[in-house]
Amino acid sequence: MTRTARAQTARLSRQAGVRPWLGAGMALLALGLGATLARAEEKVIVAHGISTFGDLKYPADFKHLDYVNPDAPKGGEISEWTMGGFDSMNPFSVKGRAGALSSIMLETLLAGTADEIGAAYCLLCETLEYPEDRSWVIFNLRPEATFSDGTPLTAEDVAFSFHTFLEKGLTDFRTVFGQQVEGVEILGPHKVKFTFKPGIPTRDLPADVGGLPVLSKAQFDRDKLDLEESFLTPYIGSGPYMFDRMETGRTLVFKRNPDYWGKDLPLMKGTANFDTLRLEYFADGSAAFEAFKSGAYTFRNENSAKQWSTSYDFPAVGAGHVVKAELPNGTKASGQGFLFNLRRPHLQDPKVREAMGLMFNFEWSNKTLFYGLYARINSVWENSWLAATGAPSAEEQAILKPLVDEGLLPASILTDDPVMAPVSGDRQLDRGNLRKASALLDEAGWAVGPDGLRRNAKGEVLKLSILNDDPAFDRVINPYVENLRALGVDAVNTHVDQAQMESRTRPPAYDFDMIVGNARSGYFSGSELKQYYGSETADVSAFNLMGLKNPAVDKLTEVVLAAKTKDELTVATMALDRVLRAQRFWVPQWFKNTHTVAYFDMYEHPETLPPYALGEMDFWWYNPEKAAALKAAGALK
């Protein structure tokens, strides 16, 4: 069972490494190499794309991406569900609840692919130029690029977008980006230059600014939009889809722009194949499932192991009208877990957090609740080559030892295996783990009182409220609560609606003890790590919900940012993973390496899917003959 709701806004992302700086689903990409020329005694690289390390997969004259069907027909609709509701169309503000895909109409200068990590290709630009030290970058925009209202997209829009995000974007984004970019210059109607501040790692910066969404300055001026505010005015963008209609809080529909300027670009061939994308909102997962059975929407990425294993026996499946399929998923795990709020005084002791982590029985949950479909998450980079394993290598030790010498890390970090999630037995309450957890709480000064609850020397009860806005998650949380109460923790499953969940978990409130969230990461991580785990942004970040502030993590983040080769970055990431796991800021949950999907049999996809995206709204397509057959059979209205 994976988490539903808010993550579905990222469905169209084709990037292997998505960064969070601008909000859900917005990617800030990676960098690389290209052809060279000499200019003003400085070696300048001019290229059609950029890669973090090594060569780009696709040459300048590529015809289309390998994993798409370049001849895929256009037409039809695909519809999906998401949980809760929405009251805003601005995903770049902490105010309001933004609608799913509300930034879909916005494009970036560079775009990633679903079969390559750390690569980005020119989308709004024809070429980019940058020196070998990557201290600046010039983007040469495509003159034919236009917004959906027919107005041209120019360097002025790019510069306006940068300044808007820098002044009005999420606080943690502004904090990090403001430290990196010196300024932006308009060199011509279709030429814009970003210059980076000296003395900082620049490996990722050309692609980072290339991942900024480009807003329409004319729309902001005309409609008096404020990026910091909640608003229902849809963005005007340059992308293949534009806003169609909404029923506030219930339905969102986007339509394909028939005049999309970039439809013949090699990067875009075989994509954006549906005429309309429809999102239906439901208050709970049970109602959403029943609606799917009746044909109220047509594609479902199943998030419930129980439903996947027991509920797909309805007539439409038996008749072949609905396809039930398991498709390969090569992406790293999402880092899903129970996140502690380290701002709470009683949760600042790692022994307390370790004890509480021992009480979650994944093995019992997987067998009893999940029908054995999942594997346990241990690493922030689970299901990738970047996860720390075994004792640290000599290269990792070389990175970690100075932090040990400074007293920022214990000496054991140089010799021990990384922290692993505890293993439990077949019974819900594992007695061995209960004894271990009890000993930890005793050491931490939380003694058991006559009522069975643990108290500290001040007489304060050890409490844990798990904030939960998804009733379907009760069957996971309630047994965990029972186990915690057996330990003497006054644990409760606190139900809230989606609006309360968002208001209580966003800065500056952070009003929770524990929530279900994600320990985020990218493949080739960059400055977004400062938003995920950095001390400087911990009290303003929409992503470091734990409030992690650790000087060793901060210093290791700088080592990751400074890595100049893939091998260096891999070693640095493993060292960081090892230290993050030792902080015990989470109780890791689970993942699976397949997409469990069900859909009405009118959609088709390339025979071989790319490793890093399912792409149902991106490069799947509609078969009108199959759709007509479904309607004739009464399976669809």
Secondary structure by P-SEA (a helix, b strand, c coil): ccccccccccccccccccccccccccccccccccbbbbcccccccccccccccccccccccccccccccccbbbbbbbbbcccbbbcccccccccccccccccccccccbbbccccccccccccccccccccccccccccccccccccccccccaaaaaaaaaaaaccccaaaaaaaaacccccccccccbbbbbbbcccccccaaaaaaacccccaaaaaaacccccccccccccccccccccccccccbbbbbccccccccccccccccccccbbbbbbbccaaaaaaaaaaccccccccccccccccccccccccccccccbbbbbccccccccccccccccccccaaaaaaaaaaccaaaaaaccccccbbbbccccccccccccccccaaaaaacaaaaaaccccccccccccccccccccccccaaaaaaaaaaaaaaccccccccbbbccccccbbbbbbbccccaaaaaaaaaaaaaaaccccccccccaaaaaaaaccccccccbbbbbbcccccccccccccccccccccccccccccccaaaaaaaaaaaacccaaaaaaaaaaaaaaaaaaccccccccccccccccccccccccccccccccccccccccaaaaaaaaaacccc
